[in-house]
Amino acid sequence: MTRRTPLTTLLVVALAGCVGSAGPQNCDATEVTIELAIRADSMTPTDPGVCRGQSVTMVIDSSTGGLFHIHGYDAAVPATQLTAGEETRIAFVADRSGQFPVELHPDDDPQGVGIGVFTVYEP
């Protein structure tokens, strides 16, 4: 049995609230476009967010080649090959709320690097 202190309980409640109603201001939009800049070890912005039910288009400008994927959204967003210097578009519906780690497997290092977190908020 795990014993929770008041601070632990507060942290759990705060984290759960992060994916609740305090989302992007454009939750009423049916479609959103997110522009991402990908580097070998980072993504800008590092924390893109949308609301559940929105049609999402990610426009990715990558300075490195590799496989881009969002853990937990594998069915909607299969691992996508990025080519350095080329724009890549990925379109899908954000059908599940939560926080999903974004990872890049650079061509020269298939191990993979965590580059951000994609958050889908409840509308």
PyMOL commands that set and color helices and strands:
alter all, ss='L'
color gray80, all
select helices_A, chain A and resi 6-17
alter helices_A, ss='H'
color red, helices_A
select strands_A, chain A and resi 31-39+42-44+49-51+55-62+66-70+80-82+87-93+98-106+113-121
alter strands_A, ss='S'
color yellow, strands_A
deselect
rebuild
show_as cartoon
